[in-house]
Amino acid sequence: MRLINTIWLIVLLGISTQSAYALESKAIFQMHQDRVFQIRVLNRETGKKYSIGSGFIIGDGRQVATNYHVISRVILEPDLFYITYLAENGREGELKLIALDIAHDLALLGSETILGEAINTSYLPPSGASIFAMGNPLDLGLNIVVGTNGGILNQTDDSRILFSGSLNPGMSGGPTFNEHGEVIGINVATARNDISFIVPSRYLNDLLERSKSNAFKIGQDLKAEVTKQLIDYENGYIEQVLEHEWTTIELRNLSLPGIISPTIRCWDNSTRLNAAALYKRFQIRCANKNQVYLDSANKFVGSLIYEYFWLESEQMNSLRFHNLYEKLNKDQIDSHLNEDAVSNFNCDTWFVDISGQEFKTNLCRREYVEYKGLSDVLFTAALTGQKNRGFFITFIMTGVDFKSTLPLLKRFMEQVAWNP
């Protein structure tokens, strides 16, 4: 009987706990359902939706916060697309872009009329606390998702909160609340499997403050503004990398730059070979997670990637080894960008001495067609003159000012050392 009572008590506690969560989320939903909107980008010619997301009333009651990626099409084609909101009660209207923060995927929109009472912002609660994401998932209507605060991700320059809840498409730009119904962040992305990401509200507060003295003007070249913000952000990031104390990676005969920033993670990326292979290959890939959304055509920029590839064989003759080495040494950036988005690569080649060894180096850049001054940089360095050993480096940065990357590349190669 005691066992039965214990089991029954556990069941009742479980039901009670679930009810508490449901009441909590229900109260927050009811508190804010009239202040969280669906944000729509509409085509003037067809009147149909091009993209949707979520947003919420902020600031003076005439302003709406959302994600930049929700409304980015308006930047590319402002004469064809425009922004509207749709409230839960069916109320709707047009919104204008007031300000944006490209690095943190935020946009501030404005209305000519008062939309309602603004939602207050607050700081992030302790890790493990319950938080509540609200938005319009999959164009199905307003919803709220309960999850857990996983804390600030330091590998993303402190600009993302880990959220153990599922953010579905359409919830981007919606608010994330603490238990008091205050906004602690803005929904931004999901990695599926109940892993999602939130932008801390402090970046929204900064954007609100900047908009008071620097709001967009009618006819302003917003693509130039996007370019400026990206270059400023990436230049600051490069400065932080240069100021950081770098670790070292040992790979066969080489000492190489390892972790050059807290935002970088390095992994073994070696391909498994079959037993009949006549050579060995080792590969290390290091990359950041600072992906910045550019627009609906060009996707993401902000990547910093460097890879090391070592090849050796005691069984192949020199000609056969050289052919294999040439085949594996490819100069490229994995990208889905077409020729309308970026130019072809323009490259310069030098043979240089690095720690007593000759390397063939290539420095390449391509330009973004719509964003003048924004470039992708590809640098490679391949070991030459070895009969049965090969090594090459690939270094990539996307969405940067070309000249700003040169001091970083210089320091990077100065830390490459050959160990006899």
MOCORDA-V605561 format. One record per helix or strand of 2 or more residues. SS is the DSSP state (@ for helix, = for strand). FROM is the first residue (numbers start at 1). TO is the last residue. If there is no record, write none. Layout:
BEGIN
ss=(SS SS)
from=(FROM FROM)
to=(TO TO)
END
This chain:
BEGIN
ss=(@ = = = @ @ = = @ = = @ = @ = = = = @ @ = = = = = = = @ = = = = @ =)
from=(2 36 49 63 68 73 81 92 102 106 130 137 142 154 161 175 183 196 201 222 248 254 264 280 292 299 304 318 346 357 375 389 402 417)
to=(32 43 58 66 71 76 86 101 104 110 136 139 152 156 163 177 190 200 214 243 251 257 268 288 295 301 312 328 354 368 383 400 414 418)
END
